[in-house]
Amino acid sequence: MSGFEIIGLISGILTILDTVSKLYSVVENAESLPLAFREIARRLPLVQDTLRSAEGYIKQNDADGMACAAIKPIVESCKGKAERLRDVLQEMAPGANDSRLQRYRLAIRTLGKSHRVEELMKGMLEDAHLLAGNRAVKAATEAQVGELLRAMRELSEAPPSVPDAGRSPTFAHYGTGHQFNNAGSGTQSINTSDGKQFVACTMTFGQS
């Protein structure tokens, strides 16, 4: 694995992230855009700076084959997430602002929660952190490594762009009788006759 190949991969990621930045500028005024989108826009330069630092170091120092082989999976992982983030934003970009959020939610339902913008950005930050911590490329200073860690933590605490919706129970009844459903964990007591209903844990009936 040569340094030229790694430089090519990193250059490709930077091009994709430039596209991501432009796409964000298209969708940022969408109605009710989740906070997570603004968070990824804030973190994007941090990933770009780390990649540029790694690219510059490799160009200047001609990193050896073993070092390049070690960081190749990290760079490829980052590239895959960048491509998915670009694709998700491209799904949102066409049309009016008031329909973009709906298209995003539809895309996440189709592609899965791993394609939520905050998950993809968090993954890229993790890849950038791994790259920054690799002594062979020296992609970041200690302060920058700390900034990456802080960004990962803050993004993890941000509200999800598409909430994890719990499945609600669904009941169907096509007959003519009563239907009694208890979707909770408590006890259900039903009386459909004219008589009295007594509900208790212990009952004692007797003459006074």
JOVEN-V22694 format. One record per residue. N is the residue number from 1. RES is the residue in three letters. NEAR is the number of other C-alpha atoms within 8 Angstrom. Layout:
n:N res:RES near:NEAR
n:N res:RES near:NEAR
This chain:
n:1 res:MET near:8
n:2 res:SER near:10
n:3 res:GLY near:13
n:4 res:PHE near:6
n:5 res:GLU near:8
n:6 res:ILE near:13
n:7 res:ILE near:11
n:8 res:GLY near:8
n:9 res:LEU near:11
n:10 res:ILE near:13
n:11 res:SER near:9
n:12 res:GLY near:9
n:13 res:ILE near:11
n:14 res:LEU near:10
n:15 res:THR near:8
n:16 res:ILE near:11
n:17 res:LEU near:12
n:18 res:ASP near:8
n:19 res:THR near:9
n:20 res:VAL near:12
n:21 res:SER near:10
n:22 res:LYS near:8
n:23 res:LEU near:12
n:24 res:TYR near:10
n:25 res:SER near:8
n:26 res:VAL near:8
n:27 res:VAL near:12
n:28 res:GLU near:9
n:29 res:ASN near:8
n:30 res:ALA near:12
n:31 res:GLU near:9
n:32 res:SER near:5
n:33 res:LEU near:9
n:34 res:PRO near:8
n:35 res:LEU near:9
n:36 res:ALA near:13
n:37 res:PHE near:12
n:38 res:ARG near:9
n:39 res:GLU near:10
n:40 res:ILE near:11
n:41 res:ALA near:10
n:42 res:ARG near:7
n:43 res:ARG near:10
n:44 res:LEU near:11
n:45 res:PRO near:8
n:46 res:LEU near:8
n:47 res:VAL near:11
n:48 res:GLN near:10
n:49 res:ASP near:8
n:50 res:THR near:13
n:51 res:LEU near:12
n:52 res:ARG near:10
n:53 res:SER near:11
n:54 res:ALA near:14
n:55 res:GLU near:12
n:56 res:GLY near:8
n:57 res:TYR near:12
n:58 res:ILE near:12
n:59 res:LYS near:10
n:60 res:GLN near:6
n:61 res:ASN near:6
n:62 res:ASP near:8
n:63 res:ALA near:12
n:64 res:ASP near:8
n:65 res:GLY near:9
n:66 res:MET near:7
n:67 res:ALA near:10
n:68 res:CYS near:13
n:69 res:ALA near:10
n:70 res:ALA near:7
n:71 res:ILE near:10
n:72 res:LYS near:9
n:73 res:PRO near:8
n:74 res:ILE near:10
n:75 res:VAL near:13
n:76 res:GLU near:9
n:77 res:SER near:10
n:78 res:CYS near:13
n:79 res:LYS near:12
n:80 res:GLY near:8
n:81 res:LYS near:12
n:82 res:ALA near:14
n:83 res:GLU near:9
n:84 res:ARG near:10
n:85 res:LEU near:13
n:86 res:ARG near:13
n:87 res:ASP near:8
n:88 res:VAL near:12
n:89 res:LEU near:13
n:90 res:GLN near:9
n:91 res:GLU near:10
n:92 res:MET near:12
n:93 res:ALA near:10
n:94 res:PRO near:7
n:95 res:GLY near:7
n:96 res:ALA near:7
n:97 res:ASN near:10
n:98 res:ASP near:7
n:99 res:SER near:10
n:100 res:ARG near:15
n:101 res:LEU near:13
n:102 res:GLN near:7
n:103 res:ARG near:10
n:104 res:TYR near:12
n:105 res:ARG near:9
n:106 res:LEU near:8
n:107 res:ALA near:11
n:108 res:ILE near:12
n:109 res:ARG near:8
n:110 res:THR near:6
n:111 res:LEU near:8
n:112 res:GLY near:9
n:113 res:LYS near:8
n:114 res:SER near:7
n:115 res:HIS near:12
n:116 res:ARG near:11
n:117 res:VAL near:12
n:118 res:GLU near:13
n:119 res:GLU near:10
n:120 res:LEU near:14
n:121 res:MET near:13
n:122 res:LYS near:11
n:123 res:GLY near:10
n:124 res:MET near:13
n:125 res:LEU near:12
n:126 res:GLU near:10
n:127 res:ASP near:12
n:128 res:ALA near:13
n:129 res:HIS near:11
n:130 res:LEU near:9
n:131 res:LEU near:15
n:132 res:ALA near:15
n:133 res:GLY near:10
n:134 res:ASN near:10
n:135 res:ARG near:6
n:136 res:ALA near:6
n:137 res:VAL near:12
n:138 res:LYS near:13
n:139 res:ALA near:14
n:140 res:ALA near:12
n:141 res:THR near:8
n:142 res:GLU near:6
n:143 res:ALA near:7
n:144 res:GLN near:8
n:145 res:VAL near:12
n:146 res:GLY near:8
n:147 res:GLU near:8
n:148 res:LEU near:13
n:149 res:LEU near:9
n:150 res:ARG near:8
n:151 res:ALA near:10
n:152 res:MET near:11
n:153 res:ARG near:8
n:154 res:GLU near:8
n:155 res:LEU near:11
n:156 res:SER near:7
n:157 res:GLU near:6
n:158 res:ALA near:8
n:159 res:PRO near:7
n:160 res:PRO near:9
n:161 res:SER near:11
n:162 res:VAL near:7
n:163 res:PRO near:6
n:164 res:ASP near:5
n:165 res:ALA near:4
n:166 res:GLY near:4
n:167 res:ARG near:4
n:168 res:SER near:4
n:169 res:PRO near:5
n:170 res:THR near:4
n:171 res:PHE near:5
n:172 res:ALA near:4
n:173 res:HIS near:5
n:174 res:TYR near:4
n:175 res:GLY near:4
n:176 res:THR near:4
n:177 res:GLY near:4
n:178 res:HIS near:4
n:179 res:GLN near:5
n:180 res:PHE near:4
n:181 res:ASN near:5
n:182 res:ASN near:8
n:183 res:ALA near:5
n:184 res:GLY near:4
n:185 res:SER near:5
n:186 res:GLY near:5
n:187 res:THR near:5
n:188 res:GLN near:5
n:189 res:SER near:5
n:190 res:ILE near:4
n:191 res:ASN near:5
n:192 res:THR near:4
n:193 res:SER near:4
n:194 res:ASP near:4
n:195 res:GLY near:4
n:196 res:LYS near:4
n:197 res:GLN near:5
n:198 res:PHE near:4
n:199 res:VAL near:5
n:200 res:ALA near:5
n:201 res:CYS near:4
n:202 res:THR near:4
n:203 res:MET near:5
n:204 res:THR near:4
n:205 res:PHE near:4
n:206 res:GLY near:4
n:207 res:GLN near:3
n:208 res:SER near:2
